[in-house]
């Protein structure tokens, strides 16, 4: 798509499916980008989602669960 432009949006909402090998790192990287909000994530292992919840809470940007 050449010369495509869209108006900026104030908040980019992201969700993650799978928090295994590189997933937690990806979620962590998103916390460093202004106006990005992690709204949801899932994984087959509950321990991965608990780690992610804990990390987001420590950084002061908990998962909202709202799209």
C-alpha distance (Angstrom), angle and dihedral (degrees) to the residues before:
residue distance angle dihedral
X1 . . .
X2 3.76 . .
X3 3.79 119.9 .
X4 3.80 93.0 -1.0
X5 3.78 113.9 160.8
X6 3.76 131.9 176.9
X7 3.76 131.5 -174.0
X8 3.81 113.0 -98.1
X9 3.77 118.1 -105.1
X10 3.82 120.7 -139.6
X11 3.82 97.0 -130.7
X12 3.78 129.7 26.9
X13 3.80 111.0 -154.0
X14 3.79 118.5 -155.5
X15 3.80 134.7 -173.1
X16 3.79 128.2 -168.3
X17 3.78 128.9 -145.7
X18 3.78 111.1 -162.4
X19 3.80 121.8 16.7
X20 3.80 98.2 -164.8
X21 3.78 126.6 116.7
X22 3.82 99.4 -8.1
X23 3.78 102.2 5.1
X24 3.80 99.3 95.3
X25 3.80 89.9 49.5
X26 3.79 90.7 51.5
X27 3.79 91.3 51.6
X28 3.81 90.0 48.1
X29 3.81 91.7 51.6
X30 3.80 90.6 53.5
X31 3.82 89.6 59.7
X32 3.82 89.0 65.8
X33 3.81 94.1 58.3
X34 3.80 115.0 86.5
X35 3.81 116.8 -124.0
X36 3.82 94.1 17.4
X37 3.79 114.8 125.2
X38 3.80 123.2 -168.2
X39 3.78 104.1 -141.8
X40 3.78 102.6 173.1
X41 3.79 146.8 -8.1
X42 3.77 137.5 -179.8
X43 3.77 140.1 -168.3
X44 3.79 136.3 171.3
X45 3.83 89.1 -119.7
X46 3.78 114.1 68.9
X47 3.82 90.9 -155.2
X48 3.82 89.7 65.4
X49 3.79 93.1 53.9
X50 3.82 90.6 45.8
X51 3.82 90.7 52.9
X52 3.77 90.1 49.4
X53 3.82 93.0 48.2
X54 3.80 90.6 49.3
X55 3.81 93.5 48.3
X56 3.82 92.9 48.6
X57 3.81 91.7 47.7
X58 3.83 90.8 51.3
X59 3.80 89.9 52.4
X60 3.79 91.3 49.9
X61 3.80 95.4 -116.7
X62 3.80 106.6 101.9
X63 3.77 121.0 -172.8
X64 3.81 109.0 -93.0
X65 3.78 99.7 -159.2
X66 3.82 88.8 -145.1
X67 3.78 125.0 114.3
